[in-house]
Amino acid sequence: MKVVETERLVLRRVTHEDAAFILGMLNEPAWLRFIGDRGVRTIEGAHDYITNVPLTQYAQLGYGLYLVEGRQDGVPMGLCGLLKRDSLEHPDIGFAFKPAYWSQGYAREAAEAVLRHAREDHKISRVAAIVSKDNVSSIKLLERMGLRFERHMRLPGATEEISLYLTAP
């Protein structure tokens, strides 16, 4: 189900048919380094992840992580969307792309579309972003999109501090 379309991208809901892509995405070195190891190592694990994360959030909140595809060719490039964590006051935007799609403006295009979708379709006034302190590329992107550093924090169960960014009120 298509949720958002931009000039170059389609953001749609993740389905179980995306399990192979999700398995690869969750095991990308950059995902493991900057987002964390979700312990997904099999197609069955990817199906469980899809059920427990995006599908559950779509059902409960009406939004979640979306699969980002090229508008012209339908090739999956990455993930971008909103998550709601119990430990954060506001929903947070997340994005991750396969390395072949880095540095081409896709993450910004997708993330800006998700912010518009959050405001217009879900009436979400503030969006957070959490990012590893050493993820310079993502920090620059968040700042270019107008999010501002709020504070360093540690999520429950985490060993490392991360940076919290917020959109303006």
Summary of the structure (lengths in Angstrom):
residues: 169
radius of gyration: 14.9
end to end distance: 30.3
largest distance: 41.5
contacts: 505
relative contact order: 0.15
helix: 38%
strand: 27%
